[in-house]
Amino acid sequence: MQREVEVEPGVTVWVEDLPAVQGAPAAAPVLLVAGGDETGPGRWPDPLVDRLRTRHRVIRYDHRDTGRSARLFDEHPYRLADLAGDALRVLDACGIDRAHAVGAALGGQLVQLLALDAPDRLASAALLCTAPLGTPGAPASGDDELPGPSRDVLRMRQEVHDPRDERGELAWRVEFRRRLCGTVLPFDRAEHAALEREVIAHSGRIEPSTAHATEADPAGLDRGDELSRIAVPTLVVEGPEDPVHPPPHARLLAARIGAAARLATVEGMGHLLPAVVHEPVAALLLDHAARAGAPERPQPTQR
């Protein structure tokens, strides 16, 4: 089921609420939180979602200023950290008391905020291809600093506003996805082109979303010194070939959370979730949710 959810007066986000497959065990729903300037379907492809639905009801959504959600940043400016509150409004609207929250990239940082500020709403947390809150300048070991995005990724980010027709935009996006996926696993250009066509059709426009990268205030994401307070069972998934948040980001994140965190690696994975990693990623997420052991609670009336 698809719906619009009002996250603040006059601002709505698109939400897709997908039931677990018939006969699946009663388990807490899974909330999928996309990265910055990403749509829900773009970050969480259908085949991966279908694997999660073998045990869970799954909710994915478009952040505001992406996909089918409201694009009203000029009228309703916000901090990136405010997007964590949007995730709670989505849960409220779907009548969900507690969920297994899974976040990737910026979504992983938003889930860290949820684990700090609304732990009662989370059955568990899973953090993929992301960085610890407060990462800029954070020491990885000794006096070393965490590595930033690769030069290729930074260069292509600078091209995001270059004028392109639809064919050129599609080609640029596929090439950017190739860089984001790393160099170890095979890159299926046709797969990624099809996904980007779906994102364009879903969004109804070829212009990329950039409000999160260029306009939204990052204040509120600088809470790395609080991570040890997280008590929600947390899975940190490392993509060893991630050119945006390369090692040791995941290891440092798990260490800063401490006893509540478990670190896992998907060999060869980069920053995205192509078909070649769906099986191992889904297996990790399903196992983590099962370990957390939160059954589905009776849900309140949907708002």
C-alpha positions in Angstrom: 0.0 0.0 0.0 1.2 3.5 -0.9 0.3 6.6 1.0 1.4 10.2 1.7 2.3 10.9 5.3 2.4 14.5 6.7 5.7 14.9 8.6 5.1 18.6 9.4 2.2 20.9 8.4 2.1 21.1 4.6 5.0 18.7 4.1 4.3 15.1 3.0 6.5 12.1 2.3 5.7 9.1 0.1 5.5 5.8 2.0 5.2 2.2 0.7 3.9 -0.3 3.3 4.5 -3.9 2.1 3.0 -6.9 4.0 5.0 -9.9 4.9 4.4 -12.9 2.6 1.6 -15.1 3.6 2.6 -17.5 6.3 5.5 -15.5 7.6 6.1 -15.6 11.3 4.8 -12.7 13.4 7.8 -10.4 13.7 8.3 -6.7 14.2 8.2 -4.7 10.9 11.3 -3.5 9.1 11.7 0.2 8.4 14.2 1.0 5.6 15.8 4.4 5.8 17.6 5.6 2.6 20.6 7.7 2.2 20.8 11.4 1.5 19.1 12.5 -1.8 18.1 8.9 -2.4 14.6 7.5 -3.0 13.4 4.5 -1.0 13.1 2.2 -4.1 16.5 3.5 -5.4 18.4 2.5 -2.2 16.3 -0.6 -1.4 15.6 -2.5 -4.7 12.5 -4.7 -4.9 14.4 -8.0 -5.0 16.1 -7.2 -1.7 12.8 -6.0 -0.1 11.2 -9.2 -1.3 13.8 -11.3 0.6 13.0 -9.3 3.8 9.3 -9.8 3.3 9.7 -13.5 3.8 9.7 -12.8 7.5 8.7 -9.1 8.0 6.3 -6.4 7.0 8.5 -3.8 5.2 8.2 -0.1 5.0 10.3 2.1 2.7 9.8 5.7 1.9 11.2 8.8 0.1 12.8 11.4 2.3 11.4 14.8 1.8 12.8 16.5 -1.3 13.3 13.2 -3.0 11.2 10.9 -5.2 7.5 11.4 -4.8 7.8 13.3 -1.5 7.3 17.1 -1.2 10.1 19.3 -2.6 9.6 22.3 -0.5 13.0 23.0 1.1 12.9 26.8 0.4 9.5 27.1 2.1 10.3 24.5 4.8 14.0 24.4 5.5 15.3 21.7 7.9 18.4 20.1 9.3 19.5 16.7 8.1 18.9 15.4 11.7 15.2 16.4 11.4 14.9 13.5 8.9 15.1 11.2 11.9 11.9 12.7 13.2 10.3 12.0 9.8 11.1 8.3 10.2 9.1 8.3 13.5 6.2 10.1 11.8 6.2 7.3 9.2 6.1 4.7 11.9 3.2 6.6 13.6 1.2 6.8 10.4 1.6 3.1 9.7 0.5 2.3 13.2 3.8 0.7 14.1 5.0 0.7 17.8 8.5 -0.8 17.3 10.4 -1.7 14.2 13.8 -3.1 13.1 15.3 0.1 11.6 17.8 -0.4 8.8 19.7 2.6 7.5 22.2 3.1 4.7 24.6 6.0 4.2 23.0 9.1 5.7 20.1 6.7 6.7 22.6 4.9 8.9 23.3 8.1 10.7 19.6 8.8 11.1 19.1 5.4 12.6 21.9 6.1 15.0 19.9 9.2 16.1 16.8 7.1 16.5 18.7 4.6 18.7 19.9 7.5 20.9 16.6 9.5 21.1 13.8 6.9 20.5 15.2 3.5 21.6 11.7 2.4 22.7 10.6 2.6 19.0 13.4 0.2 17.8 13.4 -3.5 18.1 16.9 -3.4 16.6 19.1 -1.2 14.4 21.2 -2.1 11.3 23.7 0.4 9.9 25.1 -0.2 6.4 27.7 1.7 4.4 27.7 4.5 6.8 29.9 6.5 9.2 29.7 7.2 12.9 27.9 10.4 14.0 30.4 13.2 14.3 32.8 11.7 11.8 34.5 14.8 10.3 38.0 14.9 11.9 37.3 11.9 14.1 40.4 9.8 14.9 40.4 6.3 13.5 43.5 5.1 15.4 46.2 7.1 17.1 46.4 10.5 15.4 45.1 9.3 12.1 41.8 10.6 10.6 39.1 8.6 8.9 39.5 8.5 5.2 37.0 10.5 3.2 35.4 9.7 -0.2 37.6 8.7 -3.1 38.7 11.3 -5.6 36.5 9.8 -8.3 33.4 10.1 -6.1 34.2 13.7 -5.1 34.8 14.6 -8.8 31.5 13.1 -9.9 29.6 14.8 -7.1 30.9 18.1 -8.4 29.2 17.3 -11.8 25.8 16.6 -10.4 24.4 20.0 -11.6 25.9 19.9 -15.0 23.2 20.2 -17.7 22.3 16.8 -19.3 19.4 15.5 -21.3 17.6 12.4 -20.1 19.9 10.0 -22.0 23.0 11.8 -20.7 21.6 11.9 -17.2 21.0 8.2 -17.2 24.5 7.5 -18.5 26.0 9.8 -15.8 24.0 8.1 -13.1 25.1 4.6 -14.2 28.7 5.7 -14.3 28.4 7.2 -10.8 26.9 3.9 -9.6 29.8 2.1 -11.1 32.2 4.2 -9.0 30.1 3.8 -5.9 30.0 0.0 -6.2 33.8 -0.3 -6.0 36.1 -2.4 -8.2 35.9 -6.0 -6.8 32.4 -7.3 -7.6 31.2 -7.5 -11.2 29.2 -4.4 -12.3 26.1 -5.2 -14.3 25.5 -2.0 -16.3 22.1 -3.2 -17.5 20.9 -3.8 -13.9 21.9 -0.4 -12.7 20.5 1.4 -15.8 17.2 -0.4 -15.2 17.1 0.7 -11.6 17.9 4.3 -12.5 15.1 4.3 -15.1 12.8 3.1 -12.3 14.0 5.9 -10.1 13.4 8.5 -12.8 9.9 7.1 -13.5 9.2 7.0 -9.8 10.3 10.6 -9.3 8.7 11.9 -12.4 11.7 14.0 -13.2 15.3 13.6 -14.5 16.8 16.3 -12.4 18.7 14.8 -9.4 17.7 15.5 -5.8 20.4 17.6 -4.1 18.8 19.3 -1.2 20.4 17.1 1.4 23.9 17.5 0.0 23.8 21.2 -0.8 21.1 22.9 1.3 20.1 21.1 4.5 22.0 22.0 7.7 24.2 19.1 9.0 23.9 20.4 12.6 22.7 17.7 14.9 24.7 14.9 13.4 27.7 15.8 15.6 26.9 13.4 18.4 29.6 10.8 18.1 30.5 11.1 21.8 27.1 9.7 22.7 27.2 6.5 20.7 28.3 4.4 23.7 24.8 5.1 25.1 23.1 3.0 22.4 21.7 -0.1 24.0 19.5 -1.3 21.1 20.9 -4.4 19.4 22.8 -3.0 16.5 24.3 -4.6 13.4 27.1 -2.7 11.6 27.6 -3.9 8.1 30.9 -3.0 6.4 31.4 -2.7 2.7 35.2 -3.1 2.4 35.1 -1.6 -1.1 32.9 1.4 -0.1 34.5 4.5 -1.7 32.4 6.9 0.4 32.8 5.4 3.9 35.8 3.1 3.5 37.3 1.0 6.3 37.8 1.6 9.1 34.5 3.6 9.4 32.3 0.5 10.2 34.9 -0.9 12.7 35.1 2.4 14.5 31.3 2.8 14.5 30.9 -0.6 16.1 33.7 0.1 18.6 32.1 3.4 19.7 28.7 1.8 20.2 30.3 -1.0 22.2 28.6 -4.0 23.7 25.3 -3.5 21.8 27.0 -3.6 18.4 28.0 -6.5 16.2 30.2 -6.0 13.1 29.8 -8.0 9.9 31.4 -7.7 6.5 30.0 -8.4 3.1 33.0 -9.2 1.0 33.5 -7.1 -2.1 30.6 -4.8 -1.3 30.9 -1.1 -2.0 28.5 1.8 -1.1 25.4 0.4 -3.0 23.3 -2.7 -2.8 23.4 -4.4 -6.3 21.8 -7.8 -6.9 25.1 -9.6 -6.3 25.0 -8.7 -2.6 21.2 -9.0 -2.0 21.5 -12.6 -0.6 24.3 -12.0 1.9 22.8 -8.6 3.0 19.3 -10.0 3.4 20.7 -13.0 5.4 22.5 -10.7 7.8 19.5 -8.5 8.3 17.1 -11.4 8.8 19.5 -13.1 11.2 20.0 -9.9 13.2 16.3 -9.3 13.5 15.8 -12.9 14.6 18.5 -12.5 17.3 16.8 -9.4 18.6 13.8 -11.6 19.0 11.1 -8.9 19.1 7.7 -10.3 18.1 5.1 -8.1 16.4 3.1 -6.2 19.0 -0.5 -5.4 18.6 -0.4 -2.1 16.6 -2.3 1.1 17.5 -4.9 2.5 15.2 -3.2 4.1 12.2 -3.1 7.8 12.1 
